[in-house]
Amino acid sequence: MKSLALRVLNLCFLSAKPMLFECYLAALGMKTYRLRMLT
């Protein structure tokens, strides 16, 4: 499942749009969501 987050981050970094901060927040959201699912 970690590869999915990395894939999203790679798409965000490859895209030349200034949305890196939003992508970072999305990655954090996925991480917290995954932790919430595990507990």
mmCIF entry with sequence, helices, sheets and N, C-alpha, C, O atoms, coordinates in Angstrom:
data_MODEL
# 
_entry.id   MODEL 
# 
_entity.id                         1 
_entity.type                       polymer 
_entity.pdbx_number_of_molecules   1 
# 
_entity_poly.entity_id                      1 
_entity_poly.type                           'polypeptide(L)' 
_entity_poly.nstd_linkage                   no 
_entity_poly.nstd_monomer                   no 
_entity_poly.pdbx_seq_one_letter_code       MKSLALRVLNLCFLSAKPMLFECYLAALGMKTYRLRMLT 
_entity_poly.pdbx_seq_one_letter_code_can   MKSLALRVLNLCFLSAKPMLFECYLAALGMKTYRLRMLT 
_entity_poly.pdbx_strand_id                 A 
# 
loop_
_entity_poly_seq.entity_id 
_entity_poly_seq.num 
_entity_poly_seq.mon_id 
_entity_poly_seq.hetero 
1 1  MET n 
1 2  LYS n 
1 3  SER n 
1 4  LEU n 
1 5  ALA n 
1 6  LEU n 
1 7  ARG n 
1 8  VAL n 
1 9  LEU n 
1 10 ASN n 
1 11 LEU n 
1 12 CYS n 
1 13 PHE n 
1 14 LEU n 
1 15 SER n 
1 16 ALA n 
1 17 LYS n 
1 18 PRO n 
1 19 MET n 
1 20 LEU n 
1 21 PHE n 
1 22 GLU n 
1 23 CYS n 
1 24 TYR n 
1 25 LEU n 
1 26 ALA n 
1 27 ALA n 
1 28 LEU n 
1 29 GLY n 
1 30 MET n 
1 31 LYS n 
1 32 THR n 
1 33 TYR n 
1 34 ARG n 
1 35 LEU n 
1 36 ARG n 
1 37 MET n 
1 38 LEU n 
1 39 THR n 
# 
_struct_asym.id          A 
_struct_asym.entity_id   1 
# 
loop_
_struct_conf.conf_type_id 
_struct_conf.id 
_struct_conf.pdbx_PDB_helix_id 
_struct_conf.beg_label_comp_id 
_struct_conf.beg_label_asym_id 
_struct_conf.beg_label_seq_id 
_struct_conf.pdbx_beg_PDB_ins_code 
_struct_conf.end_label_comp_id 
_struct_conf.end_label_asym_id 
_struct_conf.end_label_seq_id 
_struct_conf.pdbx_end_PDB_ins_code 
_struct_conf.beg_auth_comp_id 
_struct_conf.beg_auth_asym_id 
_struct_conf.beg_auth_seq_id 
_struct_conf.end_auth_comp_id 
_struct_conf.end_auth_asym_id 
_struct_conf.end_auth_seq_id 
_struct_conf.pdbx_PDB_helix_class 
_struct_conf.details 
_struct_conf.pdbx_PDB_helix_length 
HELX_P HELX_P1 AA1 LYS A 2  ? LEU A 14 ? LYS A 2  LEU A 14 1 ? 13 
HELX_P HELX_P2 AA2 LEU A 20 ? LEU A 38 ? LEU A 20 LEU A 38 1 ? 19 
# 
_struct_conf_type.id          HELX_P 
_struct_conf_type.criteria    ? 
_struct_conf_type.reference   ? 
# 
loop_
_atom_site.group_PDB 
_atom_site.id 
_atom_site.type_symbol 
_atom_site.label_atom_id 
_atom_site.label_alt_id 
_atom_site.label_comp_id 
_atom_site.label_asym_id 
_atom_site.label_entity_id 
_atom_site.label_seq_id 
_atom_site.pdbx_PDB_ins_code 
_atom_site.Cartn_x 
_atom_site.Cartn_y 
_atom_site.Cartn_z 
_atom_site.occupancy 
_atom_site.B_iso_or_equiv 
_atom_site.pdbx_formal_charge 
_atom_site.auth_seq_id 
_atom_site.auth_comp_id 
_atom_site.auth_asym_id 
_atom_site.auth_atom_id 
_atom_site.pdbx_PDB_model_num 
ATOM 1   N N  . MET A 1 1  ? 0.818  -1.208 0.000   1.00 0.00 ? 1  MET A N  1 
ATOM 2   C CA . MET A 1 1  ? 0.000  0.000  0.000   1.00 0.00 ? 1  MET A CA 1 
ATOM 3   C C  . MET A 1 1  ? 0.854  1.262  0.000   1.00 0.00 ? 1  MET A C  1 
ATOM 4   O O  . MET A 1 1  ? 0.395  2.336  -0.387  1.00 0.00 ? 1  MET A O  1 
ATOM 5   N N  . LYS A 1 2  ? 2.107  1.117  0.440   1.00 0.00 ? 2  LYS A N  1 
ATOM 6   C CA . LYS A 1 2  ? 2.998  2.272  0.468   1.00 0.00 ? 2  LYS A CA 1 
ATOM 7   C C  . LYS A 1 2  ? 3.310  2.747  -0.944  1.00 0.00 ? 2  LYS A C  1 
ATOM 8   O O  . LYS A 1 2  ? 3.548  3.933  -1.170  1.00 0.00 ? 2  LYS A O  1 
ATOM 9   N N  . SER A 1 3  ? 3.308  1.816  -1.890  1.00 0.00 ? 3  SER A N  1 
ATOM 10  C CA . SER A 1 3  ? 3.630  2.198  -3.274  1.00 0.00 ? 3  SER A CA 1 
ATOM 11  C C  . SER A 1 3  ? 2.562  3.132  -3.831  1.00 0.00 ? 3  SER A C  1 
ATOM 12  O O  . SER A 1 3  ? 2.856  3.966  -4.687  1.00 0.00 ? 3  SER A O  1 
ATOM 13  N N  . LEU A 1 4  ? 1.322  3.002  -3.353  1.00 0.00 ? 4  LEU A N  1 
ATOM 14  C CA . LEU A 1 4  ? 0.261  3.880  -3.838  1.00 0.00 ? 4  LEU A CA 1 
ATOM 15  C C  . LEU A 1 4  ? 0.542  5.325  -3.457  1.00 0.00 ? 4  LEU A C  1 
ATOM 16  O O  . LEU A 1 4  ? 0.413  6.228  -4.284  1.00 0.00 ? 4  LEU A O  1 
ATOM 17  N N  . ALA A 1 5  ? 0.923  5.540  -2.212  1.00 0.00 ? 5  ALA A N  1 
ATOM 18  C CA . ALA A 1 5  ? 1.250  6.908  -1.771  1.00 0.00 ? 5  ALA A CA 1 
ATOM 19  C C  . ALA A 1 5  ? 2.452  7.438  -2.537  1.00 0.00 ? 5  ALA A C  1 
ATOM 20  O O  . ALA A 1 5  ? 2.478  8.605  -2.928  1.00 0.00 ? 5  ALA A O  1 
ATOM 21  N N  . LEU A 1 6  ? 3.449  6.581  -2.752  1.00 0.00 ? 6  LEU A N  1 
ATOM 22  C CA . LEU A 1 6  ? 4.619  7.012  -3.515  1.00 0.00 ? 6  LEU A CA 1 
ATOM 23  C C  . LEU A 1 6  ? 4.244  7.349  -4.942  1.00 0.00 ? 6  LEU A C  1 
ATOM 24  O O  . LEU A 1 6  ? 4.793  8.278  -5.534  1.00 0.00 ? 6  LEU A O  1 
ATOM 25  N N  . ARG A 1 7  ? 3.301  6.586  -5.501  1.00 0.00 ? 7  ARG A N  1 
ATOM 26  C CA . ARG A 1 7  ? 2.866  6.856  -6.873  1.00 0.00 ? 7  ARG A CA 1 
ATOM 27  C C  . ARG A 1 7  ? 2.169  8.212  -6.944  1.00 0.00 ? 7  ARG A C  1 
ATOM 28  O O  . ARG A 1 7  ? 2.382  8.981  -7.881  1.00 0.00 ? 7  ARG A O  1 
ATOM 29  N N  . VAL A 1 8  ? 1.336  8.499  -5.947  1.00 0.00 ? 8  VAL A N  1 
ATOM 30  C CA . VAL A 1 8  ? 0.649  9.793  -5.909  1.00 0.00 ? 8  VAL A CA 1 
ATOM 31  C C  . VAL A 1 8  ? 1.663  10.917 -5.774  1.00 0.00 ? 8  VAL A C  1 
ATOM 32  O O  . VAL A 1 8  ? 1.556  11.936 -6.456  1.00 0.00 ? 8  VAL A O  1 
ATOM 33  N N  . LEU A 1 9  ? 2.652  10.741 -4.896  1.00 0.00 ? 9  LEU A N  1 
ATOM 34  C CA . LEU A 1 9  ? 3.671  11.772 -4.725  1.00 0.00 ? 9  LEU A CA 1 
ATOM 35  C C  . LEU A 1 9  ? 4.476  11.950 -6.011  1.00 0.00 ? 9  LEU A C  1 
ATOM 36  O O  . LEU A 1 9  ? 4.811  13.074 -6.383  1.00 0.00 ? 9  LEU A O  1 
ATOM 37  N N  . ASN A 1 10 ? 4.785  10.847 -6.687  1.00 0.00 ? 10 ASN A N  1 
ATOM 38  C CA . ASN A 1 10 ? 5.527  10.948 -7.943  1.00 0.00 ? 10 ASN A CA 1 
ATOM 39  C C  . ASN A 1 10 ? 4.732  11.714 -8.986  1.00 0.00 ? 10 ASN A C  1 
ATOM 40  O O  . ASN A 1 10 ? 5.291  12.534 -9.713  1.00 0.00 ? 10 ASN A O  1 
ATOM 41  N N  . LEU A 1 11 ? 3.427  11.453 -9.066  1.00 0.00 ? 11 LEU A N  1 
ATOM 42  C CA . LEU A 1 11 ? 2.590  12.188 -10.021 1.00 0.00 ? 11 LEU A CA 1 
ATOM 43  C C  . LEU A 1 11 ? 2.573  13.666 -9.676  1.00 0.00 ? 11 LEU A C  1 
ATOM 44  O O  . LEU A 1 11 ? 2.609  14.515 -10.567 1.00 0.00 ? 11 LEU A O  1 
ATOM 45  N N  . CYS A 1 12 ? 2.518  13.979 -8.390  1.00 0.00 ? 12 CYS A N  1 
ATOM 46  C CA . CYS A 1 12 ? 2.485  15.383 -7.983  1.00 0.00 ? 12 CYS A CA 1 
ATOM 47  C C  . CYS A 1 12 ? 3.808  16.064 -8.316  1.00 0.00 ? 12 CYS A C  1 
ATOM 48  O O  . CYS A 1 12 ? 3.821  17.205 -8.779  1.00 0.00 ? 12 CYS A O  1 
ATOM 49  N N  . PHE A 1 13 ? 4.924  15.366 -8.081  1.00 0.00 ? 13 PHE A N  1 
ATOM 50  C CA . PHE A 1 13 ? 6.219  15.978 -8.347  1.00 0.00 ? 13 PHE A CA 1 
ATOM 51  C C  . PHE A 1 13 ? 6.473  16.092 -9.852  1.00 0.00 ? 13 PHE A C  1 
ATOM 52  O O  . PHE A 1 13 ? 7.107  17.045 -10.306 1.00 0.00 ? 13 PHE A O  1 
ATOM 53  N N  . LEU A 1 14 ? 5.978  15.121 -10.623 1.00 0.00 ? 14 LEU A N  1 
ATOM 54  C CA . LEU A 1 14 ? 6.191  15.162 -12.066 1.00 0.00 ? 14 LEU A CA 1 
ATOM 55  C C  . LEU A 1 14 ? 5.346  16.248 -12.716 1.00 0.00 ? 14 LEU A C  1 
ATOM 56  O O  . LEU A 1 14 ? 5.762  16.863 -13.698 1.00 0.00 ? 14 LEU A O  1 
ATOM 57  N N  . SER A 1 15 ? 4.164  16.481 -12.170 1.00 0.00 ? 15 SER A N  1 
ATOM 58  C CA . SER A 1 15 ? 3.335  17.546 -12.725 1.00 0.00 ? 15 SER A CA 1 
ATOM 59  C C  . SER A 1 15 ? 3.945  18.894 -12.360 1.00 0.00 ? 15 SER A C  1 
ATOM 60  O O  . SER A 1 15 ? 4.368  19.108 -11.224 1.00 0.00 ? 15 SER A O  1 
ATOM 61  N N  . ALA A 1 16 ? 3.984  19.787 -13.321 1.00 0.00 ? 16 ALA A N  1 
ATOM 62  C CA . ALA A 1 16 ? 4.644  21.080 -13.114 1.00 0.00 ? 16 ALA A CA 1 
ATOM 63  C C  . ALA A 1 16 ? 3.709  22.095 -12.467 1.00 0.00 ? 16 ALA A C  1 
ATOM 64  O O  . ALA A 1 16 ? 3.979  23.295 -12.494 1.00 0.00 ? 16 ALA A O  1 
ATOM 65  N N  . LYS A 1 17 ? 2.619  21.620 -11.890 1.00 0.00 ? 17 LYS A N  1 
ATOM 66  C CA . LYS A 1 17 ? 1.681  22.541 -11.261 1.00 0.00 ? 17 LYS A CA 1 
ATOM 67  C C  . LYS A 1 17 ? 2.103  22.828 -9.825  1.00 0.00 ? 17 LYS A C  1 
ATOM 68  O O  . LYS A 1 17 ? 2.608  21.933 -9.147  1.00 0.00 ? 17 LYS A O  1 
ATOM 69  N N  . PRO A 1 18 ? 1.910  24.052 -9.346  1.00 0.00 ? 18 PRO A N  1 
ATOM 70  C CA . PRO A 1 18 ? 2.304  24.422 -7.970  1.00 0.00 ? 18 PRO A CA 1 
ATOM 71  C C  . PRO A 1 18 ? 1.307  23.890 -6.942  1.00 0.00 ? 18 PRO A C  1 
ATOM 72  O O  . PRO A 1 18 ? 0.665  24.660 -6.227  1.00 0.00 ? 18 PRO A O  1 
ATOM 73  N N  . MET A 1 19 ? 1.189  22.573 -6.879  1.00 0.00 ? 19 MET A N  1 
ATOM 74  C CA . MET A 1 19 ? 0.263  21.964 -5.924  1.00 0.00 ? 19 MET A CA 1 
ATOM 75  C C  . MET A 1 19 ? 0.998  20.982 -5.025  1.00 0.00 ? 19 MET A C  1 
ATOM 76  O O  . MET A 1 19 ? 0.402  20.040 -4.501  1.00 0.00 ? 19 MET A O  1 
ATOM 77  N N  . LEU A 1 20 ? 2.304  21.207 -4.849  1.00 0.00 ? 20 LEU A N  1 
ATOM 78  C CA . LEU A 1 20 ? 3.097  20.272 -4.053  1.00 0.00 ? 20 LEU A CA 1 
ATOM 79  C C  . LEU A 1 20 ? 2.627  20.246 -2.603  1.00 0.00 ? 20 LEU A C  1 
ATOM 80  O O  . LEU A 1 20 ? 2.618  19.188 -1.975  1.00 0.00 ? 20 LEU A O  1 
ATOM 81  N N  . PHE A 1 21 ? 2.236  21.402 -2.064  1.00 0.00 ? 21 PHE A N  1 
ATOM 82  C CA . PHE A 1 21 ? 1.804  21.443 -0.672  1.00 0.00 ? 21 PHE A CA 1 
ATOM 83  C C  . PHE A 1 21 ? 0.512  20.659 -0.494  1.00 0.00 ? 21 PHE A C  1 
ATOM 84  O O  . PHE A 1 21 ? 0.345  19.949 0.497   1.00 0.00 ? 21 PHE A O  1 
ATOM 85  N N  . GLU A 1 22 ? -0.406 20.789 -1.457  1.00 0.00 ? 22 GLU A N  1 
ATOM 86  C CA . GLU A 1 22 ? -1.654 20.042 -1.382  1.00 0.00 ? 22 GLU A CA 1 
ATOM 87  C C  . GLU A 1 22 ? -1.389 18.544 -1.505  1.00 0.00 ? 22 GLU A C  1 
ATOM 88  O O  . GLU A 1 22 ? -2.036 17.736 -0.839  1.00 0.00 ? 22 GLU A O  1 
ATOM 89  N N  . CYS A 1 23 ? -0.438 18.183 -2.355  1.00 0.00 ? 23 CYS A N  1 
ATOM 90  C CA . CYS A 1 23 ? -0.087 16.770 -2.501  1.00 0.00 ? 23 CYS A CA 1 
ATOM 91  C C  . CYS A 1 23 ? 0.527  16.246 -1.211  1.00 0.00 ? 23 CYS A C  1 
ATOM 92  O O  . CYS A 1 23 ? 0.281  15.105 -0.819  1.00 0.00 ? 23 CYS A O  1 
ATOM 93  N N  . TYR A 1 24 ? 1.329  17.084 -0.548  1.00 0.00 ? 24 TYR A N  1 
ATOM 94  C CA . TYR A 1 24 ? 1.931  16.698 0.721   1.00 0.00 ? 24 TYR A CA 1 
ATOM 95  C C  . TYR A 1 24 ? 0.844  16.468 1.767   1.00 0.00 ? 24 TYR A C  1 
ATOM 96  O O  . TYR A 1 24 ? 0.901  15.502 2.527   1.00 0.00 ? 24 TYR A O  1 
ATOM 97  N N  . LEU A 1 25 ? -0.135 17.350 1.802   1.00 0.00 ? 25 LEU A N  1 
ATOM 98  C CA . LEU A 1 25 ? -1.247 17.187 2.734   1.00 0.00 ? 25 LEU A CA 1 
ATOM 99  C C  . LEU A 1 25 ? -2.042 15.931 2.396   1.00 0.00 ? 25 LEU A C  1 
ATOM 100 O O  . LEU A 1 25 ? -2.509 15.232 3.295   1.00 0.00 ? 25 LEU A O  1 
ATOM 101 N N  . ALA A 1 26 ? -2.197 15.645 1.120   1.00 0.00 ? 26 ALA A N  1 
ATOM 102 C CA . ALA A 1 26 ? -2.915 14.437 0.718   1.00 0.00 ? 26 ALA A CA 1 
ATOM 103 C C  . ALA A 1 26 ? -2.162 13.190 1.169   1.00 0.00 ? 26 ALA A C  1 
ATOM 104 O O  . ALA A 1 26 ? -2.773 12.215 1.607   1.00 0.00 ? 26 ALA A O  1 
ATOM 105 N N  . ALA A 1 27 ? -0.832 13.222 1.062   1.00 0.00 ? 27 ALA A N  1 
ATOM 106 C CA . ALA A 1 27 ? -0.023 12.086 1.498   1.00 0.00 ? 27 ALA A CA 1 
ATOM 107 C C  . ALA A 1 27 ? -0.158 11.893 3.004   1.00 0.00 ? 27 ALA A C  1 
ATOM 108 O O  . ALA A 1 27 ? -0.286 10.765 3.481   1.00 0.00 ? 27 ALA A O  1 
ATOM 109 N N  . LEU A 1 28 ? -0.128 12.995 3.752   1.00 0.00 ? 28 LEU A N  1 
ATOM 110 C CA . LEU A 1 28 ? -0.299 12.901 5.198   1.00 0.00 ? 28 LEU A CA 1 
ATOM 111 C C  . LEU A 1 28 ? -1.683 12.369 5.530   1.00 0.00 ? 28 LEU A C  1 
ATOM 112 O O  . LEU A 1 28 ? -1.840 11.572 6.455   1.00 0.00 ? 28 LEU A O  1 
ATOM 113 N N  . GLY A 1 29 ? -2.681 12.804 4.782   1.00 0.00 ? 29 GLY A N  1 
ATOM 114 C CA . GLY A 1 29 ? -4.042 12.327 5.014   1.00 0.00 ? 29 GLY A CA 1 
ATOM 115 C C  . GLY A 1 29 ? -4.147 10.832 4.778   1.00 0.00 ? 29 GLY A C  1 
ATOM 116 O O  . GLY A 1 29 ? -4.806 10.126 5.541   1.00 0.00 ? 29 GLY A O  1 
ATOM 117 N N  . MET A 1 30 ? -3.495 10.340 3.717   1.00 0.00 ? 30 MET A N  1 
ATOM 118 C CA . MET A 1 30 ? -3.528 8.902  3.450   1.00 0.00 ? 30 MET A CA 1 
ATOM 119 C C  . MET A 1 30 ? -2.830 8.140  4.560   1.00 0.00 ? 30 MET A C  1 
ATOM 120 O O  . MET A 1 30 ? -3.283 7.065  4.953   1.00 0.00 ? 30 MET A O  1 
ATOM 121 N N  . LYS A 1 31 ? -1.734 8.681  5.071   1.00 0.00 ? 31 LYS A N  1 
ATOM 122 C CA . LYS A 1 31 ? -1.000 8.000  6.135   1.00 0.00 ? 31 LYS A CA 1 
ATOM 123 C C  . LYS A 1 31 ? -1.846 7.918  7.395   1.00 0.00 ? 31 LYS A C  1 
ATOM 124 O O  . LYS A 1 31 ? -1.935 6.860  8.018   1.00 0.00 ? 31 LYS A O  1 
ATOM 125 N N  . THR A 1 32 ? -2.469 9.033  7.775   1.00 0.00 ? 32 THR A N  1 
ATOM 126 C CA . THR A 1 32 ? -3.293 9.025  8.982   1.00 0.00 ? 32 THR A CA 1 
ATOM 127 C C  . THR A 1 32 ? -4.511 8.131  8.785   1.00 0.00 ? 32 THR A C  1 
ATOM 128 O O  . THR A 1 32 ? -4.936 7.456  9.723   1.00 0.00 ? 32 THR A O  1 
ATOM 129 N N  . TYR A 1 33 ? -5.081 8.116  7.575   1.00 0.00 ? 33 TYR A N  1 
ATOM 130 C CA . TYR A 1 33 ? -6.232 7.271  7.301   1.00 0.00 ? 33 TYR A CA 1 
ATOM 131 C C  . TYR A 1 33 ? -5.845 5.800  7.418   1.00 0.00 ? 33 TYR A C  1 
ATOM 132 O O  . TYR A 1 33 ? -6.610 4.991  7.942   1.00 0.00 ? 33 TYR A O  1 
ATOM 133 N N  . ARG A 1 34 ? -4.652 5.458  6.927   1.00 0.00 ? 34 ARG A N  1 
ATOM 134 C CA . ARG A 1 34 ? -4.189 4.077  7.007   1.00 0.00 ? 34 ARG A CA 1 
ATOM 135 C C  . ARG A 1 34 ? -3.960 3.679  8.463   1.00 0.00 ? 34 ARG A C  1 
ATOM 136 O O  . ARG A 1 34 ? -4.317 2.575  8.873   1.00 0.00 ? 34 ARG A O  1 
ATOM 137 N N  . LEU A 1 35 ? -3.363 4.584  9.242   1.00 0.00 ? 35 LEU A N  1 
ATOM 138 C CA . LEU A 1 35 ? -3.138 4.281  10.648  1.00 0.00 ? 35 LEU A CA 1 
ATOM 139 C C  . LEU A 1 35 ? -4.465 4.113  11.378  1.00 0.00 ? 35 LEU A C  1 
ATOM 140 O O  . LEU A 1 35 ? -4.592 3.269  12.265  1.00 0.00 ? 35 LEU A O  1 
ATOM 141 N N  . ARG A 1 36 ? -5.448 4.919  11.001  1.00 0.00 ? 36 ARG A N  1 
ATOM 142 C CA . ARG A 1 36 ? -6.753 4.833  11.629  1.00 0.00 ? 36 ARG A CA 1 
ATOM 143 C C  . ARG A 1 36 ? -7.423 3.503  11.284  1.00 0.00 ? 36 ARG A C  1 
ATOM 144 O O  . ARG A 1 36 ? -8.147 2.940  12.106  1.00 0.00 ? 36 ARG A O  1 
ATOM 145 N N  . MET A 1 37 ? -7.183 3.000  10.072  1.00 0.00 ? 37 MET A N  1 
ATOM 146 C CA . MET A 1 37 ? -7.766 1.724  9.666   1.00 0.00 ? 37 MET A CA 1 
ATOM 147 C C  . MET A 1 37 ? -7.093 0.563  10.400  1.00 0.00 ? 37 MET A C  1 
ATOM 148 O O  . MET A 1 37 ? -7.739 -0.436 10.715  1.00 0.00 ? 37 MET A O  1 
ATOM 149 N N  . LEU A 1 38 ? -5.798 0.699  10.668  1.00 0.00 ? 38 LEU A N  1 
ATOM 150 C CA . LEU A 1 38 ? -5.078 -0.386 11.329  1.00 0.00 ? 38 LEU A CA 1 
ATOM 151 C C  . LEU A 1 38 ? -5.502 -0.536 12.786  1.00 0.00 ? 38 LEU A C  1 
ATOM 152 O O  . LEU A 1 38 ? -5.591 -1.652 13.297  1.00 0.00 ? 38 LEU A O  1 
ATOM 153 N N  . THR A 1 39 ? -5.760 0.576  13.450  1.00 0.00 ? 39 THR A N  1 
ATOM 154 C CA . THR A 1 39 ? -6.113 0.504  14.862  1.00 0.00 ? 39 THR A CA 1 
ATOM 155 C C  . THR A 1 39 ? -7.554 0.067  15.031  1.00 0.00 ? 39 THR A C  1 
ATOM 156 O O  . THR A 1 39 ? -8.035 -0.051 16.158  1.00 0.00 ? 39 THR A O  1 
# 
